[in-house]
Amino acid sequence: MDDRRPPKGLMTVIGGTGYLGRRIARHLLDDGCQVRVVARNASGAGLPVAERLETVQADITDNDALAGAVAGSQAVVNAVSLYVEKPDLTFEDVHVEGAARLARLCATDGVERLVQVSGIGSDPTDPDTYISARGRGEHVVREMFPGAVLARPAVMFGAGRGIDAEILKPLKTLPAYPLFGDGDDRLQPGHVGDVARAIANAMQQDDPWASYDLAGPIVYRYRDLVRAVAASADIRAHLVSVPYGLWSLAAALAERLPSPPLTRHQLALVRKGNVAVNDGMAALSVSPRRLEDSLREKRAAG
């Protein structure tokens, strides 16, 4: 990367140290942008040292700190996510009130573009508290910042904690792989790097759509997704159907752990289906990678 290139406008990534956020920041740096990474803990982001990169410590629940983090930005993306509620931090705090707070501050400060990262399937009327909070967050952001763009990623795969890694763990350790229900739920996973590239493009383009669904090129049944991951690791997958009622019980117990491997909200997302309604990747000039190709490359790299 050549840091001698003249900087573009300031692009601010709220939640910029997370699984998706840090990749958005890297793409923006590659594009020659001035980038501000904002997070509760802004250290250890795994980002390159660059003159065009600054890090700011701020929490989406802290109005004053967030106002300072947003100040002077040309574009802002909200990539903050909470997957497990805590006694002092709820989905409402982050995905609804926090999103509204950020949108209001962006409107007040004259930010040109705001991208709200939500997710495919977000629905304010859904009985699941995570899914409904995501949906209500989309609505309040649009109320505070009418021109806000919604980026709705599908479930993601790739380096780190993607769905491929989560599937591979039990494949390697259990004699049979327990499916969610009959394994017929449909998912359209996208590579985290491709999703990040699309969002970085959405922050910089002049005429964005209202909403982009960001997914990979293939829709899988869950059982076929498991088989694809197993094949990539030369594992013969023995699949067994497990009723959702048993999964819900197991997830409820797992949620008591500090870092639960499964939550009832994840079950709800899978059961709802995770398939794009529009081709946001194409609209944002991204050719998404196939899961099998990514797994093959990862294995070749060791």
C-alpha positions in Angstrom: 0.0 0.0 0.0 1.3 3.5 -0.9 0.6 6.0 1.9 2.0 8.8 -0.3 -1.3 8.9 -2.2 -3.4 12.0 -1.4 -6.0 11.0 1.2 -9.7 10.9 0.4 -12.4 12.0 2.8 -12.5 10.6 6.3 -14.2 7.3 6.5 -15.2 6.2 10.0 -15.7 2.6 10.9 -17.7 2.2 14.2 -16.9 -1.3 15.5 -13.8 -1.3 13.4 -11.9 -4.0 15.4 -14.6 -6.7 14.8 -14.7 -9.6 12.5 -16.2 -7.5 9.7 -15.3 -4.0 10.7 -11.5 -4.4 10.6 -11.8 -5.8 7.1 -13.9 -2.8 6.0 -11.2 -0.6 7.4 -8.5 -2.4 5.4 -10.3 -2.0 2.2 -10.8 1.7 2.8 -7.1 2.1 3.5 -6.3 0.2 0.2 -8.6 2.7 -1.6 -6.5 5.6 -0.3 -9.0 6.8 2.2 -8.3 8.5 5.6 -9.7 5.9 8.0 -10.8 6.3 11.6 -11.4 3.0 13.5 -13.7 3.4 16.5 -14.2 0.6 19.1 -14.7 0.0 22.8 -11.1 -1.3 22.8 -9.4 0.2 19.8 -6.1 -1.6 20.4 -5.1 -4.9 18.8 -7.3 -4.3 15.7 -4.9 -6.3 13.5 -4.7 -3.3 11.1 -1.6 -2.1 9.3 0.3 0.9 10.6 -0.5 3.8 8.2 -0.4 7.5 8.3 -4.0 7.5 7.1 -5.3 5.4 10.0 -6.3 6.7 13.4 -7.9 4.7 16.2 -10.5 6.2 18.7 -11.8 4.5 21.8 -15.6 5.1 22.1 -18.7 3.1 22.9 -21.9 3.2 20.9 -23.8 3.7 24.2 -21.7 6.8 25.2 -23.2 9.9 23.4 -20.3 12.3 24.1 -17.5 9.9 23.1 -19.4 8.8 20.0 -20.0 12.4 19.0 -16.2 13.0 19.0 -15.6 9.9 17.1 -18.0 10.9 14.3 -16.9 14.5 14.0 -15.5 15.5 10.7 -16.4 12.2 8.9 -17.5 12.2 5.3 -18.9 8.7 5.7 -19.6 6.4 8.6 -20.4 2.7 8.8 -22.0 1.1 11.9 -20.5 -2.3 12.1 -21.1 -2.8 15.8 -22.8 -6.1 16.7 -23.9 -7.8 19.9 -24.7 -11.5 19.7 -25.1 -12.3 23.4 -26.9 -10.1 25.8 -25.3 -9.2 29.2 -26.8 -7.9 32.4 -25.5 -4.4 31.5 -25.8 -4.5 27.7 -28.8 -5.7 25.7 -29.7 -5.9 22.0 -31.9 -2.9 22.6 -29.0 -0.9 23.9 -26.8 -1.7 20.9 -28.9 -2.4 17.9 -31.7 0.0 18.5 -30.8 2.8 20.9 -27.1 2.8 19.9 -27.9 2.7 16.2 -30.3 5.6 16.6 -27.8 7.6 18.6 -25.2 7.2 15.9 -27.6 8.1 13.1 -28.7 11.3 15.0 -25.1 12.3 15.6 -24.2 11.7 11.9 -27.2 13.9 10.8 -26.2 16.7 13.2 -22.6 16.6 12.2 -23.4 16.8 8.4 -22.0 13.3 7.6 -22.7 12.7 3.9 -23.3 9.0 4.0 -24.2 6.5 6.7 -24.2 2.7 6.2 -26.0 0.7 8.8 -24.8 -3.0 8.9 -27.8 -5.2 9.8 -28.4 -8.7 8.4 -30.5 -10.7 6.1 -33.7 -11.6 7.8 -33.8 -8.6 10.2 -37.5 -8.0 11.0 -39.0 -5.7 13.7 -42.0 -8.1 14.1 -40.0 -11.3 14.6 -40.5 -13.0 18.0 -36.8 -13.5 18.4 -35.3 -10.5 20.3 -32.1 -10.4 18.3 -33.8 -10.5 14.9 -36.4 -7.9 16.0 -33.8 -5.6 17.5 -31.9 -5.6 14.2 -35.1 -4.8 12.3 -36.1 -2.0 14.6 -32.6 -0.6 14.4 -33.0 -0.3 10.6 -36.2 1.7 11.1 -34.8 4.1 13.7 -31.7 4.7 11.7 -33.8 5.7 8.7 -35.9 8.0 10.9 -32.8 9.8 12.2 -30.9 9.7 8.9 -33.3 9.3 6.0 -30.6 8.7 3.4 -29.0 5.9 5.4 -27.9 2.8 3.4 -28.7 -0.6 4.8 -26.1 -3.3 4.3 -27.6 -6.8 5.1 -24.9 -9.5 5.1 -25.8 -13.2 5.0 -24.0 -15.5 7.4 -20.3 -15.2 6.6 -17.4 -17.6 6.0 -13.7 -17.0 5.8 -10.7 -16.6 8.1 -11.4 -16.6 11.8 -14.8 -17.3 13.3 -16.9 -17.8 10.1 -19.6 -20.4 9.7 -17.1 -22.8 8.0 -14.9 -22.8 11.1 -18.0 -23.4 13.3 -19.1 -26.3 11.2 -15.6 -27.8 11.1 -15.2 -28.1 14.8 -17.8 -30.8 15.5 -16.9 -32.5 12.2 -13.5 -33.1 13.6 -14.5 -34.1 17.1 -17.9 -35.9 16.9 -18.7 -39.3 15.5 -21.8 -37.8 13.8 -22.7 -34.2 12.9 -25.9 -33.0 14.5 -28.0 -31.1 12.0 -30.5 -28.3 12.8 -33.8 -30.1 12.3 -33.8 -32.0 9.0 -31.0 -29.9 7.5 -33.2 -28.4 4.8 -32.9 -24.7 6.0 -31.5 -22.6 3.2 -28.4 -20.4 3.6 -26.4 -18.2 1.1 -23.1 -17.6 2.9 -20.8 -14.9 1.8 -17.1 -14.4 2.2 -16.4 -11.9 5.0 -13.8 -10.2 2.8 -16.3 -9.8 -0.1 -18.9 -8.4 2.3 -16.4 -5.9 3.6 -15.4 -4.9 0.1 -19.0 -4.3 -0.8 -19.6 -2.2 2.3 -16.5 -0.1 1.6 -17.8 0.5 -1.9 -21.2 1.5 -0.5 -19.5 4.1 1.7 -17.8 5.7 -1.3 -20.2 5.6 -4.2 -22.4 8.5 -5.3 -25.8 6.9 -5.9 -26.4 4.0 -3.5 -29.5 1.8 -3.3 -31.6 1.9 -0.2 -30.6 -1.6 0.9 -28.1 -4.2 -0.2 -28.3 -7.9 0.6 -24.7 -9.2 0.6 -24.4 -12.9 0.1 -22.4 -15.5 -1.8 -23.2 -16.9 -5.3 -24.8 -20.2 -4.1 -27.8 -21.1 -1.9 -27.2 -24.3 0.1 -29.4 -26.5 2.2 -27.8 -26.6 5.6 -26.9 -30.3 5.2 -25.2 -29.6 1.8 -23.2 -26.8 3.4 -22.0 -29.2 6.0 -21.0 -31.7 3.4 -19.1 -29.1 1.4 -17.1 -28.1 4.5 -16.5 -31.8 5.3 -15.3 -32.5 1.8 -12.8 -29.6 1.9 -11.2 -31.3 5.0 -11.3 -34.8 3.6 -13.8 -35.8 6.3 -16.6 -38.2 5.7 -19.7 -36.5 7.2 -22.1 -38.7 9.1 -25.2 -36.5 9.5 -28.0 -37.0 12.0 -31.1 -34.9 12.3 -31.8 -33.3 15.7 -35.2 -31.6 16.5 -35.1 -27.9 17.0 -36.7 -28.4 20.4 -33.6 -30.2 21.6 -31.4 -27.5 20.0 -33.3 -24.8 21.8 -32.8 -26.5 25.1 -29.1 -27.0 24.5 -28.7 -23.3 23.4 -30.5 -22.0 26.5 -28.1 -23.9 28.6 -25.1 -22.8 26.5 -26.1 -19.1 26.9 -25.1 -19.4 30.6 -21.5 -19.8 29.5 -19.2 -16.7 29.2 -18.7 -17.4 25.5 -21.6 -19.6 24.4 -20.9 -21.8 21.3 -24.6 -21.6 20.3 -27.5 -19.3 21.1 -31.2 -19.5 20.5 -30.9 -16.4 18.3 -28.5 -18.2 16.0 -31.0 -21.0 15.8 -33.8 -18.5 14.9 -31.7 -17.1 12.1 -31.0 -20.5 10.6 -34.6 -21.6 10.9 -35.8 -18.3 9.3 -33.6 -18.9 6.3 -30.7 -16.7 5.2 -31.1 -16.0 1.5 -30.6 -12.7 -0.4 -33.7 -10.9 -1.8 -31.5 -8.6 -4.1 -28.1 -9.0 -5.5 -26.3 -6.3 -3.5 -22.9 -7.7 -4.4 -23.3 -7.2 -8.1 -24.8 -3.7 -7.5 -21.6 -2.8 -5.5 -19.3 -4.3 -8.2 -18.2 -7.3 -6.2 -17.9 -10.8 -7.6 -18.4 -13.0 -4.6 -16.2 -16.1 -4.0 -17.7 -19.6 -3.8 -17.4 -21.3 -0.5 -15.7 -24.4 -2.0 -13.1 -22.2 -3.7 -12.3 -20.3 -0.5 -12.0 -23.6 1.5 -9.7 -25.0 -1.1 -7.5 -21.9 -1.0 -7.4 -22.0 2.8 -6.4 -25.6 2.8 -3.6 -25.0 0.2 -2.3 -22.1 2.4 -2.0 -24.5 5.3 
